[in-house]
Amino acid sequence: MVNGIPVMEFADFVAQPETEKFACLAIASGTVRRALADRCEQAGVTLAEVRAANVIEMDDVIIGEGACLSPFVTLTSNIRIGKCFHANLYSYVEHDCIIGDFVTFAPGVKCNGNVIIEDDVYVGSGAVLRNGTPDNPLRIGAGAIIGMGAVVTRSIARGVTVVGNPARIMQIASLC
């Protein structure tokens, strides 16, 4: 038992007699969430959206299945969000943003307007993504990692890790 909820192996969960089964995948790693979502789909388990009562969602917001929206999350206007989005405490998404599948916002992420975030991106606590423009949105490439507290002032290529203010590609020291 964890917090009054029984914990069981996946096979035991699937074997339960209920005809409908739901899961919310609250795991920071988008890659792990994707693998679990695929496993749920294969087993006939529906991905459920879970949102705190005080989430603010304004107009024209479309959210894919399986979102986890923590307390004090704000979603403003004209936003498209993919499957299994995870937005932690005090995060926000401003106007005219597109967010891909399996994206994670750690607590306090500030995603300003006209930003495109591709699939499997992790954005660390307190990171700030500056506004793009309608004709030149700020783009975060698939699989990128934005370090905590980073201030992203320009587009980020897929698969890179950025840190700092302003955000720069993290250099890994050679051990040789």
N, C-alpha and C positions, 0 to 999 in steps of 0.2 A: 504494500500500500504506500502511495505517495500522496500527501495532501488529501487523504480520504478516498483516493481513486485506486482501484486494483491495478497492479502492473502485471502484465503477462507477456509471454513470447508471442510473436506475430502469428504463428500457426495456431496457437491457442485462441487468440483473438478472432481469427477468421473462422475457427471451428465453433464459436459461440452460436447458440440457436437463433438469435435475432436475424430476421430476414434482411434488415437494412443495417449497414455498419458505416460509421463515419470516423474520419481521422483528421486531426489538425496537426500539421507537421511544424512544430516550433523548434527548429534546429537552425543554428546560424549559418551553417555551410549550405550554400545553394546546391552544390554538387551532391551532398548527402540527401538534401530534400528532394532533388530530382530523382535519385535512385529509389528513395522510399515512395515517392509519388508513383513511379512506374510499377513498383511492387504492389502498391495499393490498387492501382488500376487493374492489374492482372488478376488480383484476388476479388475484384468486385467491391472494393471499399471506396466510398465516396469521400472526396476531399471536402472538408467543411471549412467555411469562413468563420473565424472567431474575431470579434471586435469588442473593445471596451465600450461601455455605455456612453462615455464622453468623447468618442471619436467625432470629429467634425468633418462632414463631407458636404461640400457645397454643390454646385450644379455641373451637370454633364461629366460625371466621373464614372468610368467603366472599369471594373475590377474583375480579373480572372478568378477562377475557383481556387479555394484553399488559402486565402489571405489570412494572415495573423496581424491584427491591428491593435497595438497596445494602447494604454491610456494616454490621452492628450495628443494623439496623432491628428494632424489636420491635412485634409486633401481639399484644395480649392477648386478651380474650374478648368474644364476642358482637358481632362487627364485620362490617359489610357494606361492601365496597369495589367501586366500579365499574370500568369498562373503562379500561385504559391509565393506571393510577395510577403515579406516579413518586415513590418515597420515597428521598431521599438519605441519606448517612451519618448514623448516630446519631439518626435520627428515630424517634418512636414514636407509636402509636395505642393509647389505653387503651380500656377496656371500653365497650360499648354505644354505639359510634359508627357513623354511616352516612356514607360518603364517596362522592361522585358520580363521574361519568366525567371523565377527563382532568384530574384534580387533581394538582398538583405540590407536594411538600414539599421545600424546599431543605434543606441539612444542618442537623441539630440541632433540627428542629421537634418541639415537645412538644404533642401533641393529647390532652388529658385526656378523661375519660369523659363520655358523654352529649352528644356534639357531632355536629351534622349539617352536613356541608360539601356544598354543591350543586356542580353541574358547572362545569368550567373555572376553578377557583380556584387561585391561586398563593399559597403561604405561604412567606415569606422565611426565610432562615437564622436560627436561634435564636428564632423566634417561639414564644410560649406561648399556647395556647388553653385558658382555664380550664374547669373542669368545669361542665357543665349539670346538670340533674336529669332523672329520667325523665319528669316531667310538664312540664318547661320546659327542653328542651335548648338549649344554645348553638347558634345557627344562623349559618352563613356563606353569604350569598347567592351565586348563580351569577355567575361572572365577577369576583368580588371579588379584590383583591390585598391581602395582608397583608405589610407591610414587614418587613424583617429586624429582629429584636430586639423586635418589637411584642409587647405583652402585651394580649391580647384578653380583656376582662372582661365584654362584653355582645355580643349578636347584631349582625351586620354586614349591611347591606342589599346587595342584588345590585349588581354593577358598580362599587362604590366602592373606593377605596384608603385603607387606614388605616396609620398609623405611630405609633410612640411607646409610652410606658408611663405611663398606660394608653393603649391604641390610640384614636386619634381620626382622623376623616376628614381626609385631606390637603387643605389649601386651596391652590389654584393661584393665584398672584399674577397680576393682570391686567397686561398690557403697555401698556394705554392710560392 
